[in-house]
Amino acid sequence: MASAYHTINLMLKAILQKIDILDIKISMVGEELRGPRGPAAGNTVYLTVGIQTTVQALKTIKTPVTARQVAAITGRARAVESAHLNELWRNGMATRTMRERERLFVLKEEYRDKGQALES
């Protein structure tokens, strides 16, 4: 019959092995999240219907616009357009600049003309 110390020691070793496995899995996920996103990384970007509407609004305007201006075109809330514009920026499809306290967005030329890598 094993002593209590030996049993606890075996249990702790098993827990430490599981923690090591989880640590490796977490680090792998972290590496995937740090990788580049969007078409520049070789990934096709799939856009929801809502974001496609925002892209169409950006295509009609050639100058940098705010989320409020896009919302005026699409008829949706400014917060919704802000979320969509930031998603386009994170995917590398739009550029974002600051003017005073406003963020201005412009659709990149490669997406403005032909709409390549845009799939629904």
N, CA, C and O of each residue as an XYZ file, in Angstrom:
480
protein
N       0.836     -1.170      0.000
C       0.000      0.000      0.000
C       0.888      1.243      0.000
O       1.824      1.341      0.792
N       0.589      2.195     -0.895
C       1.401      3.393     -1.041
C       1.096      4.381      0.078
O      -0.023      4.456      0.586
N       2.100      5.113      0.434
C       1.909      6.121      1.483
C       1.165      7.320      0.901
O       1.108      7.499     -0.316
N       0.606      8.127      1.774
C      -0.134      9.316      1.360
C       0.797     10.278      0.626
O       0.397     10.914     -0.349
N       2.037     10.382      1.097
C       3.017     11.255      0.461
C       3.268     10.831     -0.983
O       3.306     11.674     -1.879
N       3.438      9.544     -1.211
C       3.698      9.022     -2.553
C       2.497      9.261     -3.469
O       2.674      9.633     -4.629
N       1.294      9.055     -2.970
C       0.074      9.260     -3.757
C      -0.061     10.727     -4.148
O      -0.362     11.041     -5.300
N       0.160     11.617     -3.199
C       0.057     13.049     -3.483
C       1.148     13.468     -4.466
O       0.900     14.279     -5.358
N       2.337     12.927     -4.312
C       3.441     13.236     -5.212
C       3.103     12.820     -6.648
O       3.382     13.575     -7.579
N       2.518     11.653     -6.844
C       2.114     11.196     -8.179
C       1.024     12.099     -8.767
O       1.048     12.421     -9.955
N       0.089     12.496     -7.937
C      -0.985     13.374     -8.395
C      -0.425     14.732     -8.831
O      -0.841     15.271     -9.856
N       0.496     15.275     -8.074
C       1.103     16.556     -8.426
C       1.898     16.467     -9.720
O       1.867     17.397    -10.526
N       2.609     15.366     -9.934
C       3.352     15.183    -11.175
C       2.402     15.125    -12.370
O       2.691     15.694    -13.423
N       1.278     14.443    -12.210
C       0.288     14.359    -13.289
C      -0.292     15.742    -13.583
O      -0.497     16.092    -14.745
N      -0.557     16.530    -12.539
C      -1.091     17.882    -12.726
C      -0.071     18.761    -13.440
O      -0.433     19.527    -14.333
N       1.195     18.661    -13.057
C       2.245     19.453    -13.697
C       2.405     19.088    -15.176
O       2.668     19.968    -15.995
N       2.254     17.827    -15.526
C       2.322     17.417    -16.931
C       1.170     18.027    -17.722
O       1.357     18.497    -18.844
N      -0.016     18.015    -17.132
C      -1.171     18.601    -17.822
C      -0.994     20.107    -17.987
O      -1.377     20.667    -19.014
N      -0.420     20.763    -16.987
C      -0.169     22.206    -17.082
C       0.832     22.488    -18.193
O       0.665     23.445    -18.948
N       1.872     21.663    -18.300
C       2.853     21.843    -19.372
C       2.213     21.697    -20.745
O       2.511     22.467    -21.657
N       1.338     20.715    -20.894
C       0.640     20.508    -22.171
C      -0.238     21.716    -22.495
O      -0.248     22.189    -23.631
N      -0.972     22.213    -21.505
C      -1.823     23.390    -21.715
C      -0.981     24.616    -22.063
O      -1.373     25.417    -22.911
N       0.158     24.764    -21.421
C       1.039     25.893    -21.703
C       1.520     25.859    -23.152
O       1.571     26.898    -23.811
N       1.868     24.686    -23.648
C       2.297     24.540    -25.045
C       1.152     24.887    -25.996
O       1.355     25.587    -26.988
N      -0.044     24.401    -25.693
C      -1.201     24.697    -26.548
C      -1.511     26.189    -26.562
O      -1.824     26.747    -27.614
N      -1.425     26.833    -25.412
C      -1.702     28.267    -25.336
C      -0.664     29.052    -26.134
O      -1.012     30.009    -26.825
N       0.593     28.661    -26.046
C       1.624     29.375    -26.802
C       1.425     29.195    -28.302
O       1.712     30.110    -29.073
N       0.940     28.037    -28.728
C       0.672     27.811    -30.151
C      -0.467     28.710    -30.624
O      -0.390     29.280    -31.712
N      -1.508     28.841    -29.829
C      -2.634     29.707    -30.185
C      -2.159     31.151    -30.250
O      -2.555     31.898    -31.145
N      -1.309     31.547    -29.301
C      -0.772     32.902    -29.308
C      -0.012     33.211    -30.570
O      -0.124     34.318    -31.097
N       0.755     32.270    -31.071
C       1.498     32.466    -32.314
C       0.547     32.637    -33.495
O       0.807     33.455    -34.378
N      -0.543     31.884    -33.526
C      -1.512     32.003    -34.611
C      -2.171     33.370    -34.598
O      -2.418     33.954    -35.653
N      -2.457     33.884    -33.404
C      -3.111     35.182    -33.300
C      -2.185     36.325    -33.678
O      -2.648     37.358    -34.163
N      -0.888     36.162    -33.466
C       0.057     37.215    -33.794
C       0.383     37.272    -35.272
O       0.941     38.266    -35.738
N       0.054     36.244    -36.013
C       0.369     36.205    -37.432
C      -0.418     37.242    -38.209
O      -1.435     37.741    -37.727
N       0.042     37.571    -39.408
C      -0.661     38.569    -40.217
C      -2.033     38.081    -40.630
O      -2.263     36.883    -40.801
N      -2.935     39.026    -40.787
C      -4.295     38.705    -41.192
C      -4.573     39.312    -42.555
O      -3.844     40.182    -43.032
N      -5.612     38.848    -43.150
C      -6.058     39.442    -44.397
C      -5.389     38.857    -45.617
O      -4.607     37.913    -45.515
N      -5.701     39.426    -46.784
C      -5.194     38.911    -48.047
C      -3.682     39.001    -48.158
O      -3.078     38.202    -48.874
N      -3.046     39.951    -47.470
C      -1.595     40.066    -47.544
C      -0.928     38.817    -46.982
O       0.191     38.482    -47.368
N      -1.605     38.135    -46.079
C      -1.056     36.917    -45.485
C      -1.394     35.691    -46.320
O      -1.047     34.571    -45.946
N      -2.067     35.891    -47.447
C      -2.431     34.770    -48.296
C      -3.784     34.183    -47.947
O      -4.174     33.149    -48.490
N      -4.496     34.830    -47.052
C      -5.824     34.357    -46.658
C      -6.886     35.110    -47.444
O      -6.765     36.316    -47.660
N      -7.912     34.414    -47.865
C      -9.043     35.066    -48.492
C      -9.917     35.645    -47.393
O     -10.193     34.983    -46.392
N     -10.344     36.866    -47.583
C     -11.185     37.524    -46.597
C     -12.634     37.343    -47.013
O     -13.021     37.724    -48.118
N     -13.427     36.768    -46.140
C     -14.850     36.603    -46.381
C     -15.586     37.685    -45.603
O     -15.423     37.811    -44.390
N     -16.389     38.456    -46.307
C     -17.076     39.574    -45.682
C     -18.550     39.266    -45.486
O     -19.199     38.660    -46.338
N     -19.059     39.697    -44.345
C     -20.487     39.563    -44.099
C     -21.228     40.579    -44.959
O     -20.621     41.490    -45.523
N     -22.528     40.417    -45.054
C     -23.336     41.337    -45.848
C     -23.235     42.748    -45.284
O     -23.196     43.720    -46.039
N     -23.190     42.861    -43.959
C     -23.078     44.176    -43.335
C     -21.794     44.880    -43.702
O     -21.802     46.075    -43.998
N     -20.699     44.161    -43.686
C     -19.413     44.774    -44.037
C     -19.356     45.058    -45.535
O     -18.723     46.027    -45.955
N     -20.007     44.228    -46.345
C     -20.047     44.489    -47.782
C     -20.753     45.805    -48.068
O     -20.364     46.533    -48.982
N     -21.790     46.118    -47.291
C     -22.493     47.392    -47.442
C     -21.561     48.546    -47.119
O     -21.571     49.567    -47.807
N     -20.755     48.391    -46.074
C     -19.795     49.421    -45.705
C     -18.749     49.590    -46.808
O     -18.365     50.716    -47.124
N     -18.288     48.487    -47.396
C     -17.308     48.556    -48.488
C     -17.907     49.298    -49.677
O     -17.235     50.127    -50.289
N     -19.150     49.014    -50.005
C     -19.801     49.706    -51.121
C     -19.891     51.205    -50.859
O     -19.702     52.007    -51.774
N     -20.180     51.589    -49.616
C     -20.233     53.011    -49.266
C     -18.856     53.649    -49.410
O     -18.745     54.779    -49.888
N     -17.806     52.938    -49.003
C     -16.450     53.461    -49.142
C     -16.042     53.590    -50.602
O     -15.276     54.487    -50.956
N     -16.547     52.699    -51.454
C     -16.214     52.763    -52.878
C     -16.822     53.998    -53.540
O     -16.264     54.520    -54.506
N     -17.957     54.467    -53.029
C     -18.603     55.641    -53.629
C     -17.885     56.933    -53.265
O     -17.993     57.929    -53.980
N     -17.149     56.919    -52.150
C     -16.450     58.121    -51.694
C     -14.954     57.916    -51.889
O     -14.405     56.907    -51.446
N     -14.304     58.843    -52.533
C     -12.877     58.709    -52.814
C     -12.009     59.291    -51.696
O     -10.827     58.960    -51.602
N     -12.573     60.142    -50.860
C     -11.792     60.815    -49.820
C     -11.926     60.067    -48.497
O     -12.852     59.273    -48.331
N     -11.012     60.309    -47.549
C     -11.136     59.685    -46.226
C     -12.421     60.126    -45.531
O     -12.794     61.298    -45.571
N     -13.089     59.166    -44.894
C     -14.369     59.456    -44.244
C     -14.376     58.933    -42.813
O     -13.595     58.053    -42.448
N     -15.270     59.491    -42.020
C     -15.466     59.037    -40.646
C     -16.597     58.013    -40.617
O     -17.327     57.846    -41.593
N     -16.726     57.342    -39.496
C     -17.810     56.371    -39.337
C     -19.159     57.073    -39.411
O     -20.124     56.503    -39.920
N     -19.236     58.299    -38.912
C     -20.493     59.070    -38.964
C     -20.900     59.340    -40.414
O     -22.082     59.260    -40.748
N     -19.939     59.656    -41.269
C     -20.248     59.917    -42.667
C     -20.694     58.646    -43.382
O     -21.611     58.688    -44.202
N     -20.061     57.531    -43.083
C     -20.476     56.264    -43.685
C     -21.873     55.895    -43.203
O     -22.687     55.387    -43.973
N     -22.151     56.153    -41.917
C     -23.478     55.855    -41.358
C     -24.552     56.681    -42.048
O     -25.671     56.203    -42.238
N     -24.229     57.911    -42.423
C     -25.199     58.745    -43.132
C     -25.529     58.160    -44.499
O     -26.654     58.304    -44.977
N     -24.571     57.508    -45.127
C     -24.800     56.897    -46.446
C     -25.589     55.595    -46.312
O     -26.534     55.360    -47.065
N     -25.200     54.748    -45.354
C     -25.821     53.428    -45.243
C     -27.131     53.448    -44.460
O     -27.950     52.537    -44.585
N     -27.327     54.497    -43.648
C     -28.550     54.568    -42.851
C     -28.481     53.735    -41.576
O     -29.499     53.512    -40.921
N     -27.292     53.278    -41.224
C     -27.128     52.489    -40.003
C     -26.495     53.344    -38.916
O     -26.102     54.484    -39.161
N     -26.397     52.785    -37.710
C     -25.826     53.510    -36.580
C     -24.322     53.730    -36.770
O     -23.642     52.921    -37.401
N     -23.815     54.833    -36.218
C     -22.399     55.145    -36.307
C     -21.551     54.060    -35.660
O     -20.483     53.722    -36.171
N     -22.014     53.512    -34.541
C     -21.254     52.468    -33.843
C     -21.105     51.213    -34.708
O     -20.060     50.564    -34.692
N     -22.143     50.881    -35.452
C     -22.084     49.715    -36.344
C     -21.056     49.952    -37.436
O     -20.242     49.078    -37.734
N     -21.096     51.132    -38.027
C     -20.136     51.447    -39.094
C     -18.722     51.525    -38.547
O     -17.775     51.121    -39.222
N     -18.565     52.036    -37.338
C     -17.249     52.092    -36.720
C     -16.676     50.687    -36.548
O     -15.499     50.456    -36.827
N     -17.498     49.757    -36.095
C     -17.052     48.369    -35.937
C     -16.659     47.765    -37.279
O     -15.640     47.082    -37.378
N     -17.460     48.012    -38.313
C     -17.159     47.470    -39.639
C     -15.890     48.087    -40.218
O     -15.071     47.382    -40.808
N     -15.723     49.394    -40.054
C     -14.526     50.062    -40.574
C     -13.270     49.560    -39.865
O     -12.241     49.348    -40.507
N     -13.344     49.370    -38.566
C     -12.188     48.857    -37.829
C     -11.863     47.422    -38.232
O     -10.693     47.040    -38.262
N     -12.875     46.630    -38.540
C     -12.637     45.260    -39.016
C     -11.944     45.283    -40.378
O     -11.033     44.492    -40.627
N     -12.370     46.179    -41.250
C     -11.704     46.314    -42.553
C     -10.253     46.743    -42.367
O      -9.370     46.262    -43.078
N      -9.998     47.642    -41.419
C      -8.628     48.081    -41.139
C      -7.791     46.928    -40.588
O      -6.646     46.748    -41.004
N      -8.345     46.142    -39.656
C      -7.605     45.010    -39.090
C      -7.277     43.969    -40.146
O      -6.234     43.319    -40.067
N      -8.150     43.800    -41.133
C      -7.912     42.834    -42.208
C      -6.998     43.391    -43.297
O      -6.686     42.690    -44.260
N      -6.567     44.641    -43.153
C      -5.654     45.226    -44.123
C      -6.320     45.713    -45.388
O      -5.651     45.907    -46.403
N      -7.609     45.912    -45.349
C      -8.335     46.346    -46.537
C      -8.537     47.852    -46.589
O      -8.863     48.401    -47.642
N      -8.347     48.520    -45.465
C      -8.534     49.965    -45.393
C      -7.383     50.572    -44.601
O      -6.726     49.901    -43.806
N      -7.159     51.861    -44.841
C      -6.174     52.581    -44.043
C      -6.919     53.465    -43.054
O      -8.049     53.887    -43.296
N      -6.251     53.734    -41.928
C      -6.882     54.535    -40.881
C      -5.914     55.633    -40.467
O      -4.752     55.365    -40.160
N      -6.392     56.850    -40.460
C      -5.591     57.984    -40.015
C      -6.390     58.794    -39.004
O      -7.606     58.644    -38.884
N      -5.684     59.651    -38.281
C      -6.338     60.498    -37.281
C      -6.308     61.946    -37.757
O      -5.293     62.418    -38.269
N      -7.412     62.638    -37.586
C      -7.483     64.087    -37.806
C      -8.158     64.652    -36.572
O      -9.352     64.456    -36.348
N      -7.375     65.349    -35.785
C      -7.817     65.831    -34.482
C      -8.311     64.641    -33.664
O      -7.507     63.780    -33.305
N      -9.589     64.565    -33.361
C     -10.100     63.444    -32.560
C     -10.893     62.446    -33.394
O     -11.534     61.550    -32.844
N     -10.858     62.591    -34.700
C     -11.626     61.708    -35.578
C     -10.716     60.712    -36.283
O      -9.584     61.029    -36.649
N     -11.229     59.516    -36.463
C     -10.529     58.516    -37.273
C     -11.107     58.558    -38.674
O     -12.323     58.549    -38.865
N     -10.222     58.605    -39.636
C     -10.630     58.642    -41.039
C     -10.215     57.346    -41.710
O      -9.105     56.855    -41.502
N     -11.109     56.799    -42.512
C     -10.860     55.531    -43.182
C     -10.950     55.708    -44.688
O     -11.760     56.480    -45.201
N     -10.084     54.961    -45.388
C     -10.101     54.935    -46.852
C      -9.902     53.487    -47.272
O      -9.034     52.795    -46.741
N     -10.701     53.032    -48.220
C     -10.532     51.693    -48.772
C      -9.286     51.686    -49.651
O      -9.094     52.596    -50.457
N      -8.443     50.676    -49.505
C      -7.222     50.598    -50.304
C      -7.574     50.417    -51.773
O      -8.611     49.843    -52.106
N      -6.703     50.911    -52.650
C      -6.957     50.911    -54.089
C      -7.219     49.518    -54.654
O      -8.085     49.351    -55.513
N      -6.478     48.517    -54.178
C      -6.659     47.180    -54.747
C      -8.046     46.612    -54.469
O      -8.484     45.697    -55.166
N      -8.740     47.133    -53.471
C     -10.099     46.680    -53.183
C     -11.130     47.620    -53.770
O     -12.282     47.236    -53.968
N     -10.733     48.826    -54.046
C     -11.657     49.823    -54.584
C     -12.018     49.522    -56.036
O     -13.178     49.657    -56.425
N     -11.028     49.114    -56.846
C     -11.251     48.964    -58.275
C     -12.005     47.680    -58.619
O     -13.129     47.720    -59.119
N     -11.378     46.561    -58.348
C     -11.925     45.291    -58.814
C     -12.610     44.509    -57.728
O     -13.365     43.586    -58.032
N     -12.380     44.836    -56.466
C     -12.971     44.083    -55.378
C     -12.358     42.712    -55.234
O     -13.036     41.780    -54.801
N     -11.070     42.560    -55.591
C     -10.446     41.242    -55.500
C     -10.323     40.822    -54.051
O     -10.205     41.658    -53.156
N     -10.351     39.539    -53.832
C     -10.275     38.890    -52.509
C     -11.490     39.182    -51.656
O     -11.484     38.911    -50.455
N     -12.529     39.730    -52.254
C     -13.766     39.948    -51.509
C     -14.758     38.887    -51.948
O     -15.150     38.831    -53.114
N     -15.150     38.067    -51.027
C     -16.109     37.025    -51.354
C     -17.204     37.051    -50.307
O     -16.955     37.354    -49.140
N     -18.393     36.738    -50.721
C     -19.503     36.713    -49.758
C     -19.803     35.305    -49.321
O     -20.706     35.089    -48.513
